[in-house]
Amino acid sequence: MKCPSCNQLASTLIRNSFSLQGVTFYQSVKGQLKCQNCGVLLRNAKFGKQVWLGLAAFVVMMVLMMLFSDPLRKSLGMGAVLIYWIVLLLMAVFVFAYGQWKYAMLEIVDKIKET
C-alpha cells in the first residue's frame, strides 16, 4: 500500500488492522486513511487481483472441504475436524486482511469532491 503522494508506505499492517489510521470512524468505514509519512488523505480505490484470486481459492478450498468432511470426520473425529475448520477460518481471515493491506490501490481524496 504505497501513498501516491510521497510514494512511501502509507500504513503498516498493524496500523491498518487495529486503528482508524488518523481519520474519523465514518471516514474509516468509507475506506479513507491518512498517510503515516506525509499526512495526505487517501482512499482505497480498489484492490489488486491477488485479493480476489485468493478469496476465490479459499472458497474453492472450503467447498472441497465440505464435500470431504464426512470421511474426514469419520476418520479423525468431530473435535479434530472442528479444530481444523477454526484454524482454516483464522488463516483465511489473516490472509485476506494481509491481502487487503498489501494490494490496496490508493488514491488521493479530493477535498472539493468531499464538500
C-alpha positions in Angstrom: 0.0 0.0 0.0 2.0 2.9 -1.3 1.0 6.5 -1.0 0.5 8.1 -4.4 1.7 11.5 -3.0 5.0 10.6 -1.3 5.5 7.1 -2.9 6.2 5.5 0.5 4.4 3.0 2.7 1.1 4.7 3.6 0.3 2.4 6.5 1.7 -0.6 8.3 -0.2 -3.9 8.6 -0.7 -3.4 12.3 -1.8 0.2 11.9 -4.1 -0.9 9.1 -5.7 -3.7 11.1 -6.1 -2.1 14.6 -6.6 1.6 14.2 -8.6 4.3 12.4 -5.4 5.5 10.8 -5.8 9.1 11.6 -9.4 9.6 10.4 -12.8 9.5 11.9 -14.8 6.3 12.2 -17.1 7.4 9.4 -14.2 8.1 7.1 -12.6 4.8 8.0 -15.8 3.0 7.1 -15.7 4.7 3.7 -12.2 3.3 3.2 -10.2 6.5 3.9 -6.9 6.8 5.8 -4.1 9.3 6.3 -0.6 8.5 5.1 1.7 7.9 8.0 4.5 9.8 6.3 3.0 12.9 4.6 -0.4 13.0 6.2 -2.4 13.3 3.0 -5.9 11.9 3.0 -6.2 8.7 0.9 -9.0 6.4 -0.2 -8.9 2.7 -1.0 -9.9 2.9 -4.7 -9.8 -0.9 -5.4 -7.8 -4.0 -4.6 -5.4 -5.9 -6.8 -6.5 -9.1 -8.5 -4.4 -11.1 -6.0 -7.0 -10.4 -3.3 -9.9 -11.7 -5.4 -7.9 -14.7 -6.6 -7.0 -15.6 -3.0 -10.6 -15.2 -2.0 -11.7 -17.5 -4.9 -9.1 -20.1 -3.9 -10.3 -20.0 -0.4 -14.0 -20.5 -1.4 -12.9 -23.5 -3.7 -11.0 -25.0 -0.8 -13.9 -24.6 1.6 -16.3 -26.3 -0.9 -13.9 -29.2 -1.3 -13.6 -29.5 2.5 -17.4 -29.6 2.8 -17.5 -32.3 0.2 -14.9 -34.4 2.0 -15.8 -33.5 5.6 -17.9 -36.7 6.3 -15.0 -39.1 5.6 -12.6 -36.8 7.4 -15.0 -36.7 10.4 -15.3 -40.4 10.5 -11.5 -40.9 10.4 -10.4 -38.1 12.7 -13.4 -37.4 14.9 -15.6 -34.4 15.3 -13.3 -32.5 17.6 -10.3 -32.7 15.2 -12.4 -31.5 12.3 -13.8 -28.6 14.3 -10.3 -27.5 15.3 -9.2 -27.8 11.6 -12.1 -25.6 10.5 -11.4 -23.0 13.1 -7.7 -22.9 12.1 -8.6 -22.7 8.5 -11.0 -19.9 9.0 -8.5 -17.9 11.1 -5.8 -18.4 8.5 -8.2 -17.2 5.8 -9.1 -14.1 7.7 -5.5 -13.2 8.3 -4.5 -13.9 4.6 -7.5 -11.8 3.4 -6.6 -8.9 5.8 -3.0 -9.1 4.7 -4.0 -9.1 1.0 -6.3 -6.1 1.5 -3.3 -4.2 3.1 -0.7 -5.3 0.6 -2.6 -5.0 -2.6 -4.8 -1.9 -1.9 -4.6 0.7 -4.6 -4.9 4.1 -3.0 -5.9 7.4 -4.5 -5.8 10.9 -3.1 -9.1 12.2 -1.8 -10.0 15.5 -3.5 -11.3 18.0 -0.9 -13.5 19.6 -3.5 -15.4 16.4 -4.1 -15.9 15.8 -0.4 -17.7 19.0 0.3 
